[in-house]
Amino acid sequence: MKIALDAMGGDFAPNSTIQGAGLASTELPEGWNLVLVGQEKVISEKLEEFNISADNIEIVNAEGVIEMGEHPTKAFSTKPNASIPVGHGLLKSGQVQAFSSAGNTGAMHVGAMFSIKAVEGIIRPGIAGFVPKESGGFGVIMDVGANADCKPDVLYQFGQIGSLYSSNVFGISNPKVALMNLGEEAQKGTLLTQAAHQLYKIDNKLNFVGNIEGRDLFNDKADVIVCDGFTGNVILKMAESFFDMIQAREIDDPYFNRFNYEESGGSPILGINGNVVIGHGVSSATAIKNMVLLSVKMAESNIHLKIKEELKE
């Protein structure tokens, strides 16, 4: 079993990615290998520089690099030999079980849609974010940026996908699904959330608990929080700012330390025919390590197949 990592992706690549790969190599389950995708000469030199000689690391050469500021669709189509297209190619061909990158988010999303494509029946794949719960563990929030505008049926599918992820990857039995709204009453909110609420009410499979407000994000009222990508991205970035402020004030608190983006490592794209994880552009070696380990969890759970099976029913 293999996990591919874009060695050239991220603001601090290749140093952070190679150091993160070294950390991950010591924690990979037995029988798993890490495939570093990128410029072979650079990767080999960095492995030697950081004294990394793990037997479970291999290299696949990709000479090109899609830079952070490039247009995703144009870059993906005009740079087929760059690390992101090559990584997606490995995933599509089944040579690896997951692909992760802290590089160009748009290119990772476009690549997933162009290569392994969306699961049949999925209207729009979404990016899942994670929020630390006061009682421990993490909640899933969908979407956090892939779809700024949504229709009611898309929000409904986000609940389905998020619930499957929560149960199969986080091990939460019968996850509670809720709509992020400005009030708990069913009639509150926009036309979008009101219509989505009605779709959830007629579904007997999901454990839909209704609307929640922003103050309920970190408690146990819901395990899966559903919203459009615009709202989700604002929430995610606001949560990240909590950690920055706490760090600046030199406050050490076990709960708020879990707001550190490094802990989750990355955000998976859900609703596609494979396992793809997108990391933060400023990912450190620790974040890269955790992104790789998250990819392993997704591959072990076969979450993309679980989503596919659910939509067939």
Secondary structure, 3 states (H helix, E strand, C coil): CEEEEECCCCCCCCHHHHHHHHHHHCCCCCCCEEEEEECHHHHHHHHHHCCCCCCCEEEEECCECCCCCCCHHHHHHHCCCEHHHHHHHHHHCCCCCEEEECCCHHHHHHHHHHCCCECCCCCCCEEEEEEECCCCCEEEEECCCCCCCCCHHHHHHHHHHHHHHHHHCCCCCCCEEEEECCCCCCCCCCHHHHHHHHHHHCCCCCEEEEEECHHHCCCCCCCEEECCHHHHHHHHHHHHHHHHHHHHCCCCCCCHHHHCHHHHCEEEEECECCCEEEECCCCCHHHHHHHHHHHHHHHHHCHHHHHHHHHHC
